[in-house]
Amino acid sequence: MNQIKSHKDLKVWQESMSLVIEIYKTSETFPKSELYGLVYQMRRAAVSIPSNIAEGAGRKGEKEFIRFLYIALGSLSEIETQLEIAYRLKYIENLEDTNKSIYFIRKMLANLIKSLNGII
């Protein structure tokens, strides 16, 4: 793996940070009754994605980095499910743009894992 100065140099981290902002803005419009339910869960899962990428990048060795990237993938799947729930409850009208972001991040995470696996 090429040495990176910081996790902030990773495109997947940058894109996942943008997804966090998108999730926060989207969930602001949800009913107040969802504040400790769906809103909390979505925000927690969204924050978990770049956080795990950062933590993994800061760990020693590719094996540990890969483990944290898989956790980030899991959180990404949580977000996808929670957005679908919000859509079905009619809290949001359109998932197209967000689903594109999720797909892009998932692809980048998978490619990063694949490239790191080649090093081990």
DSSP file (Angstrom, degrees, kcal/mol; ACC not computed):
  #  RESIDUE AA STRUCTURE BP1 BP2  ACC     N-H-->O    O-->H-N    N-H-->O    O-->H-N    TCO  KAPPA ALPHA  PHI   PSI    X-CA   Y-CA   Z-CA
    1    1 A M              0   0    0      0, 0.0     2,-0.1     0, 0.0     3,-0.1   0.000 360.0 360.0 360.0 134.9    0.0    0.0    0.0
    2    2 A N        -     0   0    0      1,-0.1     2,-0.2     0, 0.0     0, 0.0  -0.455 360.0-102.9 -65.2 140.6    1.3    3.5   -0.8
    3    3 A Q        -     0   0    0     -2,-0.1     2,-0.4     2,-0.0    -1,-0.1  -0.472  36.5-157.1 -67.3 131.5    1.9    5.4    2.3
    4    4 A I        -     0   0    0     -2,-0.2     3,-0.1     1,-0.1     4,-0.0  -0.863  16.2-140.8-107.0 146.8   -0.8    7.9    3.0
    5    5 A K  S    S-     0   0    0     -2,-0.4     2,-0.3     1,-0.3    -1,-0.1   0.873  81.9 -11.5 -71.2 -37.0   -0.2   11.0    5.1
    6    6 A S    >   -     0   0    0     -3,-0.1     3,-1.9     1,-0.1     4,-0.3  -0.984  66.3-106.0-158.6 158.0   -3.6   10.7    6.7
    7    7 A H  G >  S+     0   0    0     -2,-0.3     3,-1.6     1,-0.3     6,-0.3   0.765 115.0  72.8 -59.0 -24.2   -6.9    9.0    6.4
    8    8 A K  G 3  S+     0   0    0      1,-0.3    -1,-0.3     5,-0.1     6,-0.1   0.693  86.2  64.0 -65.9 -17.8   -8.1   12.4    5.1
    9    9 A D  G <  S+     0   0    0     -3,-1.9     2,-0.4     4,-0.1    -1,-0.3   0.649  81.4  99.0 -77.5 -15.8   -6.2   11.7    1.9
   10   10 A L    <>  -     0   0    0     -3,-1.6     4,-2.1    -4,-0.3     3,-0.4  -0.607  67.4-148.7 -79.4 125.4   -8.5    8.7    1.2
   11   11 A K  H  > S+     0   0    0     -2,-0.4     4,-2.8     1,-0.2     5,-0.2   0.863  99.1  57.5 -58.8 -37.4  -11.2    9.4   -1.3
   12   12 A V  H  > S+     0   0    0      1,-0.2     4,-1.9     2,-0.2    -1,-0.2   0.858 106.6  48.6 -65.3 -34.5  -13.5    6.9    0.4
   13   13 A W  H  > S+     0   0    0     -3,-0.4     4,-2.0    -6,-0.3    -1,-0.2   0.929 111.9  49.3 -68.0 -44.7  -13.1    8.8    3.7
   14   14 A Q  H  X S+     0   0    0     -4,-2.1     4,-1.7     1,-0.2    -2,-0.2   0.916 113.0  46.5 -60.3 -45.2  -13.9   12.1    2.0
   15   15 A E  H  X S+     0   0    0     -4,-2.8     4,-1.8     1,-0.2    -1,-0.2   0.880 111.0  51.8 -66.7 -38.0  -17.0   10.6    0.3
   16   16 A S  H  X S+     0   0    0     -4,-1.9     4,-1.8    -5,-0.2    -1,-0.2   0.832 106.1  55.0 -70.1 -30.1  -18.2    9.0    3.5
   17   17 A M  H  X S+     0   0    0     -4,-2.0     4,-1.8     2,-0.2    -1,-0.2   0.896 107.0  50.8 -65.5 -39.2  -17.8   12.4    5.3
   18   18 A S  H  X S+     0   0    0     -4,-1.7     4,-2.3     1,-0.2    -2,-0.2   0.882 107.3  53.9 -63.5 -37.8  -20.1   13.9    2.6
   19   19 A L  H  X S+     0   0    0     -4,-1.8     4,-2.7     2,-0.2    -1,-0.2   0.888 104.1  55.5 -64.3 -38.3  -22.6   11.1    3.2
   20   20 A V  H  X S+     0   0    0     -4,-1.8     4,-2.6     2,-0.2    -1,-0.2   0.941 108.9  46.8 -57.6 -48.1  -22.6   12.0    7.0
   21   21 A I  H  X S+     0   0    0     -4,-1.8     4,-2.6     1,-0.2     5,-0.2   0.913 112.1  50.9 -61.1 -43.0  -23.6   15.6    6.2
   22   22 A E  H  X S+     0   0    0     -4,-2.3     4,-2.6     1,-0.2    -1,-0.2   0.911 111.0  48.1 -61.1 -43.5  -26.2   14.4    3.8
   23   23 A I  H  X S+     0   0    0     -4,-2.7     4,-2.7     2,-0.2    -2,-0.2   0.909 111.3  50.2 -65.6 -42.5  -27.7   12.0    6.4
   24   24 A Y  H  X S+     0   0    0     -4,-2.6     4,-0.9    -5,-0.2    -2,-0.2   0.941 113.9  44.6 -60.6 -46.8  -27.7   14.7    9.1
   25   25 A K  H >< S+     0   0    0     -4,-2.6     3,-0.5     1,-0.2     4,-0.4   0.915 114.8  48.6 -64.7 -43.2  -29.5   17.2    6.7
   26   26 A T  H >< S+     0   0    0     -4,-2.6     3,-1.2     1,-0.2    -1,-0.2   0.921 110.4  50.3 -62.4 -45.0  -32.0   14.6    5.6
   27   27 A S  H >< S+     0   0    0     -4,-2.7     3,-1.3     1,-0.3    -1,-0.2   0.635  91.3  78.5 -74.6 -12.8  -32.8   13.4    9.1
   28   28 A E  T << S+     0   0    0     -4,-0.9    -1,-0.3    -3,-0.5    -2,-0.2   0.786  92.3  53.6 -61.6 -26.7  -33.5   17.0   10.3
   29   29 A T  T <  S+     0   0    0     -3,-1.2    -1,-0.2    -4,-0.4    -2,-0.2   0.492  84.9 110.0 -89.2  -3.4  -36.9   16.9    8.6
   30   30 A F  S <  S-     0   0    0     -3,-1.3     5,-0.1    -4,-0.1    61,-0.0  -0.306  83.8 -84.5 -70.4 156.2  -38.0   13.7   10.3
   31   31 A P    >   -     0   0    0      0, 0.0     3,-2.1     0, 0.0     4,-0.2  -0.254  35.5-118.1 -57.9 147.7  -40.8   13.8   12.9
   32   32 A K  G >  S+     0   0    0      1,-0.3     3,-1.7     2,-0.2     4,-0.3   0.788 112.5  69.5 -58.2 -28.1  -39.6   14.7   16.4
   33   33 A S  G 3  S+     0   0    0      1,-0.3    -1,-0.3     2,-0.1     3,-0.3   0.687  95.7  54.8 -65.5 -16.3  -40.9   11.3   17.6
   34   34 A E  G X >S+     0   0    0     -3,-2.1     5,-1.9     1,-0.2     3,-1.3   0.421  76.0 102.2 -94.9   0.4  -38.1    9.8   15.6
   35   35 A L  I < >S+     0   0    0     -3,-1.7     5,-0.6     1,-0.3    -1,-0.2   0.887  93.4  30.4 -53.4 -45.0  -35.3   11.8   17.3
   36   36 A Y  I 3 5S+     0   0    0     -4,-0.3    -1,-0.3    -3,-0.3    -2,-0.1   0.331 128.5  43.8 -98.0   7.3  -34.3    8.9   19.6
   37   37 A G  I <>5S-     0   0    0     -3,-1.3     4,-2.3     3,-0.1     5,-0.2   0.491 125.6  -0.1-110.4-104.2  -35.2    6.2   17.1
   38   38 A L  I  >5S+     0   0    0      1,-0.2     4,-2.8     2,-0.2     5,-0.3   0.871 129.9  54.0 -63.1 -41.1  -34.5    6.3   13.4
   39   39 A V  I  ><S+     0   0    0     -5,-1.9     4,-2.4     1,-0.2     5,-0.2   0.946 111.8  45.1 -60.4 -48.8  -32.7    9.7   13.5
   40   40 A Y  H  ><S+     0   0    0     -6,-0.7     4,-2.4    -5,-0.6    -2,-0.2   0.927 115.0  47.9 -60.3 -46.5  -30.3    8.5   16.2
   41   41 A Q  H  X S+     0   0    0     -4,-2.3     4,-2.4     1,-0.2     5,-0.2   0.909 112.9  47.6 -62.9 -44.0  -29.6    5.2   14.4
   42   42 A M  H  X S+     0   0    0     -4,-2.8     4,-2.5     2,-0.2    -1,-0.2   0.922 114.0  46.1 -64.8 -44.7  -29.0    6.8   11.0
   43   43 A R  H  X S+     0   0    0     -4,-2.4     4,-2.5    -5,-0.3     5,-0.2   0.903 112.6  50.4 -66.9 -40.6  -26.6    9.4   12.3
   44   44 A R  H  X S+     0   0    0     -4,-2.4     4,-1.6    -5,-0.2    -2,-0.2   0.931 113.4  45.2 -62.4 -46.0  -24.7    6.9   14.4
   45   45 A A  H  X S+     0   0    0     -4,-2.4     4,-0.9    -5,-0.2    -2,-0.2   0.899 113.1  50.8 -65.5 -40.4  -24.3    4.5   11.5
   46   46 A A  H >< S+     0   0    0     -4,-2.5     3,-0.8     1,-0.2     5,-0.2   0.933 111.1  47.4 -63.3 -46.2  -23.3    7.3    9.1
   47   47 A V  H 3X S+     0   0    0     -4,-2.5     4,-1.6     1,-0.2    -1,-0.2   0.827 104.4  63.8 -64.1 -31.7  -20.7    8.7   11.5
   48   48 A S  H 3X S+     0   0    0     -4,-1.6     4,-2.4    -5,-0.2    -1,-0.2   0.795  92.7  64.3 -63.2 -29.8  -19.4    5.1   12.0
   49   49 A I  H <X S+     0   0    0     -4,-0.9     4,-1.8    -3,-0.8    -1,-0.2   0.986 110.7  30.7 -64.8 -62.2  -18.3    4.8    8.3
   50   50 A P  H  > S+     0   0    0      0, 0.0     4,-2.5     0, 0.0    -1,-0.2   0.836 118.2  59.4 -67.0 -28.0  -15.6    7.5    8.2
   51   51 A S  H  X S+     0   0    0     -4,-1.6     4,-2.7     2,-0.2    -2,-0.2   0.920 107.6  44.1 -64.4 -43.2  -14.7    6.9   11.8
   52   52 A N  H  X S+     0   0    0     -4,-2.4     4,-2.6     2,-0.2     5,-0.2   0.850 112.0  52.8 -71.4 -33.9  -13.9    3.3   11.1
   53   53 A I  H  X S+     0   0    0     -4,-1.8     4,-2.3    -5,-0.2    -2,-0.2   0.939 112.9  45.5 -62.7 -45.6  -12.0    4.2    8.0
   54   54 A A  H  X S+     0   0    0     -4,-2.5     4,-1.6     2,-0.2    -2,-0.2   0.926 114.0  47.5 -63.8 -45.9   -9.9    6.6   10.0
   55   55 A E  H  X S+     0   0    0     -4,-2.7     4,-0.6     1,-0.2    -1,-0.2   0.923 113.1  48.5 -63.9 -43.2   -9.4    4.2   12.9
   56   56 A G  H >< S+     0   0    0     -4,-2.6     3,-1.0     1,-0.2    -1,-0.2   0.903 109.6  51.8 -62.6 -41.5   -8.3    1.4   10.6
   57   57 A A  H 3< S+     0   0    0     -4,-2.3    -1,-0.2     1,-0.2    -2,-0.2   0.810 109.1  52.3 -64.8 -29.0   -5.9    3.7    8.7
   58   58 A G  H 3< S+     0   0    0     -4,-1.6    -1,-0.2    -5,-0.2    -2,-0.2   0.549  94.3  92.5 -84.9  -8.1   -4.4    4.7   12.0
   59   59 A R  S << S-     0   0    0     -3,-1.0     2,-0.7    -4,-0.6     6,-0.1  -0.347  86.8 -99.0 -82.9 166.8   -3.8    1.1   13.1
   60   60 A K  S    S+     0   0    0     -2,-0.1     4,-0.3     4,-0.0    -1,-0.1  -0.771  84.1   8.4 -90.1 119.1   -0.7   -0.9   12.5
   61   61 A G  S  > S-     0   0    0     -2,-0.7     4,-1.5    -4,-0.1    -2,-0.1   0.165  78.5 -94.4  96.5 150.9   -0.9   -3.2    9.6
   62   62 A E  H  > S+     0   0    0      1,-0.2     4,-2.9     2,-0.2     5,-0.2   0.825 115.1  63.5 -69.1 -34.1   -3.2   -4.0    6.7
   63   63 A K  H  > S+     0   0    0      1,-0.2     4,-1.8     2,-0.2    -1,-0.2   0.920 106.9  43.1 -59.6 -44.6   -5.0   -6.8    8.4
   64   64 A E  H  > S+     0   0    0     -4,-0.3     4,-2.0     2,-0.2    -1,-0.2   0.899 112.1  54.1 -67.9 -39.6   -6.4   -4.5   11.1
   65   65 A F  H  X S+     0   0    0     -4,-1.5     4,-2.0     1,-0.2    -2,-0.2   0.932 107.8  50.6 -58.5 -46.0   -7.2   -1.8    8.5
   66   66 A I  H  X S+     0   0    0     -4,-2.9     4,-2.2     1,-0.2    -1,-0.2   0.900 106.1  55.7 -59.4 -42.1   -9.2   -4.4    6.5
   67   67 A R  H  X S+     0   0    0     -4,-1.8     4,-1.5     1,-0.2    -1,-0.2   0.917 109.9  45.5 -58.3 -44.2  -11.1   -5.3    9.7
   68   68 A F  H  X S+     0   0    0     -4,-2.0     4,-2.2     1,-0.2    -1,-0.2   0.830 108.7  56.3 -70.6 -31.3  -12.2   -1.7   10.2
   69   69 A L  H  X S+     0   0    0     -4,-2.0     4,-2.1     2,-0.2    -1,-0.2   0.873 105.7  51.8 -66.8 -35.7  -13.1   -1.4    6.5
   70   70 A Y  H  X S+     0   0    0     -4,-2.2     4,-2.0     2,-0.2    -2,-0.2   0.872 107.8  51.8 -66.6 -36.2  -15.5   -4.3    6.9
   71   71 A I  H  X S+     0   0    0     -4,-1.5     4,-2.2     2,-0.2    -2,-0.2   0.917 108.4  51.5 -63.9 -42.0  -17.0   -2.6    9.9
   72   72 A A  H  X S+     0   0    0     -4,-2.2     4,-2.1     1,-0.2    -2,-0.2   0.893 107.7  52.9 -60.6 -40.1  -17.5    0.5    7.7
   73   73 A L  H  X S+     0   0    0     -4,-2.1     4,-2.0     1,-0.2    -1,-0.2   0.901 107.6  51.7 -61.4 -40.9  -19.2   -1.7    5.1
   74   74 A G  H  X S+     0   0    0     -4,-2.0     4,-1.9     1,-0.2    -2,-0.2   0.913 109.5  48.7 -62.1 -43.0  -21.5   -3.0    7.7
   75   75 A S  H  X S+     0   0    0     -4,-2.2     4,-2.4     1,-0.2    -1,-0.2   0.861 107.7  55.6 -65.3 -35.3  -22.5    0.5    8.8
   76   76 A L  H  X S+     0   0    0     -4,-2.1     4,-2.1     1,-0.2    -1,-0.2   0.896 107.3  49.3 -63.4 -40.1  -23.0    1.5    5.2
   77   77 A S  H  X S+     0   0    0     -4,-2.0     4,-2.1     2,-0.2    -2,-0.2   0.863 108.1  54.5 -66.9 -35.7  -25.5   -1.4    4.8
   78   78 A E  H  X S+     0   0    0     -4,-1.9     4,-2.9     2,-0.2     5,-0.2   0.948 108.4  48.8 -59.7 -48.5  -27.2   -0.2    8.0
   79   79 A I  H  X S+     0   0    0     -4,-2.4     4,-2.8     1,-0.2     5,-0.2   0.915 108.9  53.0 -58.0 -44.9  -27.6    3.3    6.5
   80   80 A E  H  X S+     0   0    0     -4,-2.1     4,-1.7     1,-0.2    -1,-0.2   0.910 112.8  44.3 -58.5 -43.3  -29.0    1.8    3.3
   81   81 A T  H  X S+     0   0    0     -4,-2.1     4,-2.1     2,-0.2    -2,-0.2   0.916 113.1  50.2 -67.8 -44.4  -31.6   -0.1    5.3
   82   82 A Q  H  X S+     0   0    0     -4,-2.9     4,-2.4     1,-0.2    -2,-0.2   0.867 109.3  51.7 -65.0 -36.9  -32.5    2.8    7.5
   83   83 A L  H  X S+     0   0    0     -4,-2.8     4,-2.5    -5,-0.2    -1,-0.2   0.892 108.2  52.1 -64.9 -38.9  -33.0    5.1    4.5
   84   84 A E  H  X S+     0   0    0     -4,-1.7     4,-2.6    -5,-0.2    -2,-0.2   0.897 109.3  49.9 -63.3 -40.0  -35.3    2.5    3.0
   85   85 A I  H  X S+     0   0    0     -4,-2.1     4,-2.0     2,-0.2    -2,-0.2   0.939 111.4  48.4 -62.1 -47.3  -37.3    2.4    6.2
   86   86 A A  H  <>S+     0   0    0     -4,-2.4     5,-3.0     1,-0.2     6,-0.9   0.883 111.8  50.4 -61.2 -38.6  -37.5    6.3    6.2
   87   87 A Y  H ><5S+     0   0    0     -4,-2.5     3,-1.4     3,-0.2    -1,-0.2   0.928 110.1  48.7 -64.5 -45.9  -38.6    6.2    2.5
   88   88 A R  H 3<5S+     0   0    0     -4,-2.6    -2,-0.2     1,-0.3    -1,-0.2   0.806 110.2  51.8 -66.6 -28.7  -41.3    3.6    3.2
   89   89 A L  T 3<5S-     0   0    0     -4,-2.0    -1,-0.3    -5,-0.2    -2,-0.2   0.459 116.5-120.1 -83.4  -0.9  -42.5    5.7    6.1
   90   90 A K  T < 5S+     0   0    0     -3,-1.4    -3,-0.2     2,-0.2    -2,-0.1   0.770  77.3 128.1  67.1  29.2  -42.6    8.6    3.7
   91   91 A Y  S   <S+     0   0    0     -5,-3.0     2,-0.3    -6,-0.2    -4,-0.2   0.739  78.2  30.2 -80.7 -25.3  -40.1   10.7    5.7
   92   92 A I        -     0   0    0     -6,-0.9    -2,-0.2    -9,-0.1    -1,-0.2  -0.966  66.7-156.0-132.3 151.2  -38.1   11.1    2.5
   93   93 A E  S    S+     0   0    0     -2,-0.3     2,-0.4     1,-0.2    -1,-0.1   0.758  74.7  33.1 -97.7 -28.4  -39.3   11.3   -1.0
   94   94 A N        +     0   0    0      1,-0.1    -1,-0.2     2,-0.0     4,-0.2  -0.992  41.3 174.2-140.4 131.5  -36.3   10.2   -3.1
   95   95 A L     >  +     0   0    0     -2,-0.4     4,-3.2    -3,-0.1     5,-0.3   0.450  58.2 100.1-107.9  -4.8  -33.4    7.8   -2.5
   96   96 A E  H  > S+     0   0    0      1,-0.2     4,-1.8     2,-0.2     5,-0.1   0.898  85.4  39.6 -55.9 -53.0  -31.8    8.0   -5.9
   97   97 A D  H  > S+     0   0    0      1,-0.2     4,-2.0     2,-0.2    -1,-0.2   0.917 118.4  47.8 -65.6 -43.2  -28.9   10.4   -5.1
   98   98 A T  H  > S+     0   0    0      1,-0.2     4,-2.6     2,-0.2    -2,-0.2   0.904 110.0  52.6 -65.6 -40.4  -28.2    8.9   -1.7
   99   99 A N  H  X S+     0   0    0     -4,-3.2     4,-2.5     1,-0.2    -1,-0.2   0.855 106.8  53.8 -63.8 -33.5  -28.2    5.4   -3.1
  100  100 A K  H  X S+     0   0    0     -4,-1.8     4,-2.4    -5,-0.3    -1,-0.2   0.918 109.6  47.8 -64.4 -42.8  -25.7    6.5   -5.7
  101  101 A S  H  X S+     0   0    0     -4,-2.0     4,-2.6     2,-0.2     5,-0.2   0.919 112.0  49.5 -62.3 -44.4  -23.4    7.8   -3.0
  102  102 A I  H  X S+     0   0    0     -4,-2.6     4,-2.8     1,-0.2    -2,-0.2   0.924 111.4  48.7 -61.5 -45.8  -23.8    4.5   -1.0
  103  103 A Y  H  X S+     0   0    0     -4,-2.5     4,-2.4     2,-0.2    -1,-0.2   0.915 112.1  49.3 -60.6 -43.8  -23.0    2.4   -4.1
  104  104 A F  H  X S+     0   0    0     -4,-2.4     4,-2.2     2,-0.2    -2,-0.2   0.916 113.4  45.6 -62.9 -45.5  -19.9    4.6   -4.8
  105  105 A I  H  X S+     0   0    0     -4,-2.6     4,-2.8     2,-0.2     5,-0.2   0.914 112.0  51.7 -65.0 -43.1  -18.7    4.3   -1.2
  106  106 A R  H  X S+     0   0    0     -4,-2.8     4,-2.6    -5,-0.2    -2,-0.2   0.915 110.5  48.8 -59.8 -43.0  -19.3    0.5   -1.1
  107  107 A K  H  X S+     0   0    0     -4,-2.4     4,-2.4     2,-0.2    -1,-0.2   0.911 112.0  48.3 -63.7 -43.3  -17.4    0.1   -4.4
  108  108 A M  H  X S+     0   0    0     -4,-2.2     4,-2.4     2,-0.2    -2,-0.2   0.911 112.1  49.0 -64.7 -42.1  -14.5    2.1   -3.1
  109  109 A L  H  X S+     0   0    0     -4,-2.8     4,-2.6     2,-0.2    -2,-0.2   0.933 112.0  48.8 -62.2 -45.3  -14.4    0.2    0.2
  110  110 A A  H  X S+     0   0    0     -4,-2.6     4,-2.5     1,-0.2    -2,-0.2   0.902 112.6  48.1 -61.7 -41.7  -14.5   -3.1   -1.6
  111  111 A N  H  X S+     0   0    0     -4,-2.4     4,-2.4     2,-0.2    -1,-0.2   0.879 111.3  49.9 -67.5 -37.7  -11.7   -2.1   -3.9
  112  112 A L  H  X S+     0   0    0     -4,-2.4     4,-2.4     2,-0.2    -2,-0.2   0.922 111.7  48.3 -66.3 -43.3   -9.6   -0.8   -1.0
  113  113 A I  H  X S+     0   0    0     -4,-2.6     4,-2.6     2,-0.2    -2,-0.2   0.929 111.8  50.6 -60.1 -45.4  -10.1   -4.1    0.8
  114  114 A K  H  X S+     0   0    0     -4,-2.5     4,-1.2     1,-0.2    -2,-0.2   0.912 111.7  46.8 -59.8 -44.1   -9.2   -6.0   -2.3
  115  115 A S  H  < S+     0   0    0     -4,-2.4     4,-0.5     1,-0.2    -1,-0.2   0.880 113.0  48.9 -68.6 -37.2   -6.0   -4.0   -2.8
  116  116 A L  H >X S+     0   0    0     -4,-2.4     3,-1.2     1,-0.2     4,-1.2   0.870 105.7  57.6 -69.1 -36.6   -5.0   -4.4    0.8
  117  117 A N  H 3< S+     0   0    0     -4,-2.6    -1,-0.2     1,-0.3    -2,-0.2   0.814  99.2  60.6 -61.9 -29.5   -5.7   -8.2    0.6
  118  118 A G  T 3< S+     0   0    0     -4,-1.2    -1,-0.3     1,-0.2    -2,-0.2   0.712 103.2  51.7 -68.7 -20.6   -3.1   -8.3   -2.2
  119  119 A I  T <4        0   0    0     -3,-1.2    -1,-0.2    -4,-0.5    -2,-0.2   0.800 360.0 360.0 -85.1 -31.4   -0.5   -7.0    0.2
  120  120 A I     <        0   0    0     -4,-1.2    -1,-0.2    -3,-0.1    -2,-0.2   0.477 360.0 360.0 -72.3 360.0   -1.1   -9.6    2.9
